[in-house]
């Protein structure tokens, strides 16, 4: 999905509801491109990333951008890569700690590296 398509979707949804905030939680294995995808969503390089399989994100980080056309706050949460069940349980605890208000939309985006 391109940034424009994502913005169109947000625009459509906000026209039909009182939606004013969206949280996108990036989930995937190490090196899958979560940080790059998060940077694409927010429109700038806010999350450190590289092209290798070495993990860059050590702890969950978030960044919020306001879409001016409809004044929707989009918060992207970039998470460390998952290697095993222990990592998943730690991630679950992080997400619960950062969970958005129940009146906000929360999207879990699973990022998969093509060719793996």
N, C-alpha and C positions, 0 to 999 in steps of 0.2 A: 504494500500500500504506500503510495506516495504521500508526501506531506500535504499536498493540495487535496487529495482524496480524504485524508484524515480530517483536515479542516472543514471540508464539505460535510462530512458525517457529523462532526461536532455542531456545525451550523444548523443542520437539519434537526438534530436532536434538541438543541437549545430553543428552537422555534416552537417546539411542541411541549416543552416542559419548563420548569423553573430551574433547570440545570445551570449551575454557575461554577462548578468545579469538577474536575476529573482527575483521578490518580491513576497512573499507568505504572504497574510494577513489572520490571523486566526480569525474566527468569530464564535460565539456560545453563548449559555446561560452560566450563572454562574455554575461552577462545571462540565462543559462538557468535559474538558481535553485539552483545547487549549494550555496551557503552556506546558503540558507533550508532546503533539504532536509537538509543536515547538522545544522542546529539542531533540526529536527523529530526526527531520529533520536536525538540525544543528550538531547532533552527540555528544552533551555535555549538561550539565545542566546549561543553561544560563538564563532560565526563572524560577522564583520561583513558585512552585506548591505544592499542597497537595492533599490528597485523599478525602477531604470533599466537602461540597457544599458552604463553606464560601469563598467569593471572595478573591483571592490573588493579582490579577493584578488590580491596581487602575487607572493606566493610560497606554496608549499604549507604548510598549517598542519594540525596534528592535535589532537584532543581525545579523551580516553578516559573512558568512563563504565562503571560496573559495574552490571549488572542484578542486583539483590539476590535475586530469586526463584531464580536458578540460578548466581549468582556468575560470570557470563560477562563478560569485559572486552570492550567494543566500542570500537574505535578508529576514528574517522572522520577521513579525510584529505581536506581541502578543497583543491582545486587551482586555479591560475589558469585563466581561460577560454582556450579554444583558438581561434586565428584562422587558423592556417596550419600547414603541415607542420613548420616550424621550432619552433613552439610545442609540437607533439606530441612531437618528439624531445627537447626540454628536459624535458617532463613525464615521458617514459619514463625519463630519467636520474634525475629526482627520485624516482620510484616505486622504481627499483632501489636507490637509496640508503636509502630508508625501508622497503624490503620486509620483510614480517613473517617471523617464524620459519617454516620449512617445515612445522611441525606445527600451524600456525594456519590457519584459513580466511580467505581473502582474496577479497573481492567487489569487482568493478568495476561501479560504478553510473553508467550514462550518463544524464545529465539533459538533457531536451529541453524547451524552453519551448513551451507550447501556443500555437498561433496564429502561429507563425513559419514 
